[in-house]
């Protein structure tokens, strides 16, 4: 489970950073008070939303109602996105290193 109320600092995007967004898509009853909170990731372009992905996270009930469950779903979403960003940054670093080697080798051939 993700750490609740983690200090995330300022996650505000730069103006025009991306046209991708996230929103709650629904809540699925998993029984015994448990639920899966679904989030839709979508691209909003020219006023139309284009689905990109759906992520769902199982959350436990608490004494804070459905709103608390959705908040815990967001905790899970943020943790997952942080992990994905880390993996993406690592992959990008590896490919940039390979691209630099390729460019250097190509320059020697000329």
Secondary structure, DSSP 4 states (H G I P E B T S, - for coil): -PPTT------PPPTTS-SEEEEEEEEEEEETTEEEEEEEEEEEETTEEEEEEEEEEEE---TTHHHHHHHHHHHHHHHHHHHHHHHHHHHHHHHHHHHHHHHHHHHHH-
